[in-house]
Amino acid sequence: QVQLVESGGGLVQAGGSLRLSCAASGLTFRSIDMGWFRQAPGKEREFVGRIDWSGSRTDYADSVKGRFTISRDNAKSTLYLQMNSLKPEDTAVYYCAADRHGVEYTYWGQGTQVTVSS
């Protein structure tokens, strides 16, 4: 079955960096678009960014543009989210998602917690 396993979350001070990974299995990773989302306590899940199957096109939410970078390694079936200049408002559970159809995604990971202290 399809599995998406995020890792790399943790506690970091404001201004710091983290890199999240999402290891995919059970699907043809190299053929599908992927995305990152996040959900802060008491808030709805929000879009962070996405990347097309080839890695040649990315889109980001305005709130993270210029600070976050999405990439992928199709040979390793792994998606990445490099987060720089982190802010306390970036604190959330971060989820990777696979197989984009419009704004919807078919598969979701379990999430990894990112906490940014001020």
Rosetta silent file (secondary structure, phi, psi, omega in degrees, C-alpha in Angstrom):
SEQUENCE: QVQLVESGGGLVQAGGSLRLSCAASGLTFRSIDMGWFRQAPGKEREFVGRIDWSGSRTDYADSVKGRFTISRDNAKSTLYLQMNSLKPEDTAVYYCAADRHGVEYTYWGQGTQVTVSS
SCORE:     score description
SCORE:     0.000 S_00000001
   1 L     0.000  166.415 -178.933    0.000    0.000    0.000 S_00000001
   2 L   -73.779  133.236  173.959    1.007    3.620   -0.329 S_00000001
   3 E  -132.712  135.490  172.735    3.082    5.047    2.496 S_00000001
   4 E  -124.438  119.593 -175.497    4.355    8.573    2.975 S_00000001
   5 E  -122.232  111.590  178.183    6.652    8.988    5.976 S_00000001
   6 E   -84.893  151.164  174.797    7.768   12.457    7.002 S_00000001
   7 E  -153.957  168.161  176.267   10.845   13.091    9.119 S_00000001
   8 L   102.035   -4.194  177.838   13.132   15.921   10.111 S_00000001
   9 L   -70.566  171.017  178.666   10.819   17.936   12.297 S_00000001
  10 E   163.367 -164.446 -179.005   11.862   19.313   15.664 S_00000001
  11 E  -103.836  129.699 -179.653   12.436   22.381   17.780 S_00000001
  12 E  -142.443  151.284  177.302   14.422   25.272   16.329 S_00000001
  13 E   -79.188  154.310  176.385   14.980   28.899   17.255 S_00000001
  14 L   -55.044  137.509 -176.704   13.601   31.692   15.133 S_00000001
  15 L    92.506  -10.971 -178.485   15.902   32.376   12.216 S_00000001
  16 L   -84.264 -174.333 -176.840   17.058   28.792   12.083 S_00000001
  17 L  -132.708  153.103  171.819   16.625   26.109    9.457 S_00000001
  18 E  -144.151  152.469  171.206   15.211   22.627    9.140 S_00000001
  19 E  -123.169  120.326  176.285   14.921   20.171    6.293 S_00000001
  20 E   -93.125  147.834  175.039   11.951   17.863    6.186 S_00000001
  21 E  -123.896  153.244  175.898   11.924   14.648    4.203 S_00000001
  22 E  -137.100  107.439  179.915    9.053   12.547    2.954 S_00000001
  23 E   -89.856  124.778 -176.246    9.889    8.991    1.953 S_00000001
  24 E  -108.497  145.325  174.648    7.331    7.492   -0.411 S_00000001
  25 E  -148.701  157.918  177.567    6.609    3.874   -1.188 S_00000001
  26 L    82.041    8.797  177.767    3.900    1.897   -2.939 S_00000001
  27 L  -145.750  164.994  179.848    3.453    4.386   -5.756 S_00000001
  28 L   -85.962   81.745 -170.593    5.217    5.478   -8.923 S_00000001
  29 H   -53.235  -43.178 -172.695    6.841    8.455   -7.261 S_00000001
  30 H   -67.223  -10.200 -175.570    8.607    9.773  -10.352 S_00000001
  31 H  -105.371   -2.027 -171.011    5.308   10.212  -12.182 S_00000001
  32 L  -123.960  148.772  174.749    3.272   12.182   -9.689 S_00000001
  33 L   -75.434  148.171 -177.683    3.078   15.711   -8.354 S_00000001
  34 E  -128.008  159.866  179.310    3.743   16.194   -4.650 S_00000001
  35 E  -146.115  163.190  172.651    2.899   18.826   -2.089 S_00000001
  36 E  -120.958  139.189  176.244    3.559   20.065    1.430 S_00000001
  37 E  -133.072  167.501  175.707    0.900   21.318    3.803 S_00000001
  38 E  -147.138  156.074  177.902    0.861   22.377    7.425 S_00000001
  39 E  -140.281  117.515  177.175   -1.621   22.710   10.236 S_00000001
  40 L   -89.503  157.322  179.832   -1.093   24.887   13.273 S_00000001
  41 L   -55.415  129.231  177.840   -3.026   24.342   16.515 S_00000001
  42 L    76.846    4.842 -178.939   -6.561   25.630   16.216 S_00000001
  43 L  -121.923  163.478  177.074   -6.187   26.430   12.540 S_00000001
  44 L   -78.821  158.179  176.581   -7.140   24.756    9.313 S_00000001
  45 L   -64.393  139.380 -179.227   -4.630   22.916    7.196 S_00000001
  46 E  -129.744  151.010  178.218   -2.940   25.221    4.733 S_00000001
  47 E   -70.098  135.031  175.036   -0.982   24.809    1.529 S_00000001
  48 E  -105.499  -49.892  179.558    2.768   25.338    1.779 S_00000001
  49 E  -178.748  173.170 -179.587    3.971   24.410   -1.684 S_00000001
  50 E  -149.184  163.886 -179.692    4.054   21.840   -4.435 S_00000001
  51 E  -142.382  142.014 -179.359    6.357   20.382   -7.020 S_00000001
  52 L   -79.780  175.301 -173.001    5.610   18.706  -10.302 S_00000001
  53 L   -59.431  -32.940 -175.159    6.660   15.174  -11.150 S_00000001
  54 L   -88.175  -15.154 -175.625    9.877   16.231  -12.839 S_00000001
  55 L    85.780    3.396 -175.170   10.963   18.721  -10.216 S_00000001
  56 L   -87.740  -15.327 -179.419   11.085   21.490  -12.786 S_00000001
  57 L  -131.056  131.693  176.536    8.136   23.480  -11.485 S_00000001
  58 E  -131.558  152.757  174.532    7.360   24.590   -7.948 S_00000001
  59 E  -136.065  146.506 -176.429    4.727   26.851   -6.401 S_00000001
  60 E  -135.155  152.445  169.668    4.667   28.283   -2.900 S_00000001
  61 L   -67.245  147.728 -179.168    2.319   30.004   -0.540 S_00000001
  62 L   -57.664  -31.954 -175.788    3.099   33.693   -0.172 S_00000001
  63 L   -68.061  -18.978 -177.429    3.843   33.174    3.513 S_00000001
  64 L  -119.615   -5.380 -176.144    6.841   30.940    2.777 S_00000001
  65 L   -59.459  132.254 -179.257    8.008   32.224   -0.596 S_00000001
  66 L    88.470  -13.261  179.611   11.705   33.034   -0.562 S_00000001
  67 L  -113.883  -34.436 -177.818   12.279   31.094    2.666 S_00000001
  68 E  -107.819  146.860  177.503   11.171   27.536    1.836 S_00000001
  69 E  -135.317  127.427  176.885   12.332   25.349   -1.036 S_00000001
  70 E  -100.147  137.438  175.544   10.747   22.130   -2.225 S_00000001
  71 E  -145.393  171.841  179.756   12.803   19.546   -4.073 S_00000001
  72 E  -149.043  152.314  174.200   12.642   15.870   -4.867 S_00000001
  73 E  -121.893   99.796 -175.950   14.904   12.948   -5.597 S_00000001
  74 L   -67.783  -26.890  177.365   13.007   10.595   -7.860 S_00000001
  75 L   -67.736  -28.099  179.976   15.716    7.961   -7.640 S_00000001
  76 L  -103.941    1.048 -177.895   15.158    7.817   -3.876 S_00000001
  77 L    52.101   45.464 -175.299   11.387    8.392   -3.991 S_00000001
  78 E  -131.346  136.258  176.713   11.876   11.208   -1.520 S_00000001
  79 E  -106.912  145.535 -178.574   10.424   14.697   -1.263 S_00000001
  80 E  -127.372  153.526  171.239   12.152   17.487    0.643 S_00000001
  81 E  -135.887  105.724  175.782   11.195   20.783    2.226 S_00000001
  82 E   -88.019  122.104 -176.844   14.104   23.060    3.088 S_00000001
  83 E  -117.738  116.848  179.229   12.939   25.693    5.537 S_00000001
  84 L  -116.035  164.304  178.586   15.140   28.707    6.225 S_00000001
  85 L    48.384   49.091 -175.614   14.642   31.889    8.249 S_00000001
  86 L   -65.444  146.223 -179.217   12.024   30.133   10.316 S_00000001
  87 L  -121.203  156.376  177.390    9.517   32.192   12.265 S_00000001
  88 H   -54.802  -33.319 -179.860    7.361   31.291   15.276 S_00000001
  89 H   -72.120   -5.060  173.195    4.317   31.425   12.995 S_00000001
  90 H   -83.487   -6.746  179.084    5.792   28.518   11.014 S_00000001
  91 L   -60.418  123.903 -176.689    5.082   26.273   14.007 S_00000001
  92 E  -177.811  170.146  165.863    2.774   23.496   12.806 S_00000001
  93 E   -87.834  128.397 -177.759    2.502   19.847   11.908 S_00000001
  94 E  -104.090  132.999 -177.512    3.837   19.483    8.386 S_00000001
  95 E  -121.430  139.071  167.376    2.370   16.936    5.998 S_00000001
  96 E   -97.607  153.790 -177.356    3.476   15.691    2.636 S_00000001
  97 E  -138.592  147.751 -174.746    0.867   14.757    0.083 S_00000001
  98 E  -128.015  152.696  173.215    1.033   12.758   -3.132 S_00000001
  99 E    69.917   70.139 -178.130   -0.794   12.452   -6.417 S_00000001
 100 E   -75.453  135.639  172.162   -2.196   15.903   -7.043 S_00000001
 101 E  -132.281   99.813 -173.900   -5.437   16.326   -8.979 S_00000001
 102 L    67.890 -120.327  177.748   -6.222   20.014   -9.179 S_00000001
 103 L  -101.904    2.272 -178.961   -6.042   21.153   -5.576 S_00000001
 104 E  -100.908  151.325  177.247   -6.740   17.712   -4.164 S_00000001
 105 E  -126.405  144.418 -176.049   -4.256   15.030   -3.194 S_00000001
 106 E   -81.695  -38.837 -172.347   -4.893   11.312   -2.947 S_00000001
 107 E  -123.555  145.695 -177.367   -2.370   10.269   -0.306 S_00000001
 108 E  -133.760  146.221  172.520   -1.166   11.893    2.915 S_00000001
 109 L   -83.590 -179.324 -176.779    1.604   11.278    5.400 S_00000001
 110 L   -87.993  -13.457  176.724    1.182   11.210    9.163 S_00000001
 111 L    96.173  154.437  174.460    2.905   14.532    9.696 S_00000001
 112 E  -137.453  137.340 -174.686    5.952   15.802   11.532 S_00000001
 113 E   -82.352  131.752  172.518    5.960   18.533   14.165 S_00000001
 114 E  -119.892  124.479  178.804    7.935   21.706   13.619 S_00000001
 115 E  -124.261  125.069 -179.380    8.204   24.116   16.529 S_00000001
 116 E  -113.286  118.065 -179.101    9.919   27.473   16.174 S_00000001
 117 E   -92.336  149.095 -178.082   10.739   29.287   19.399 S_00000001
 118 L   -90.932    0.000    0.000   11.061   33.039   19.617 S_00000001
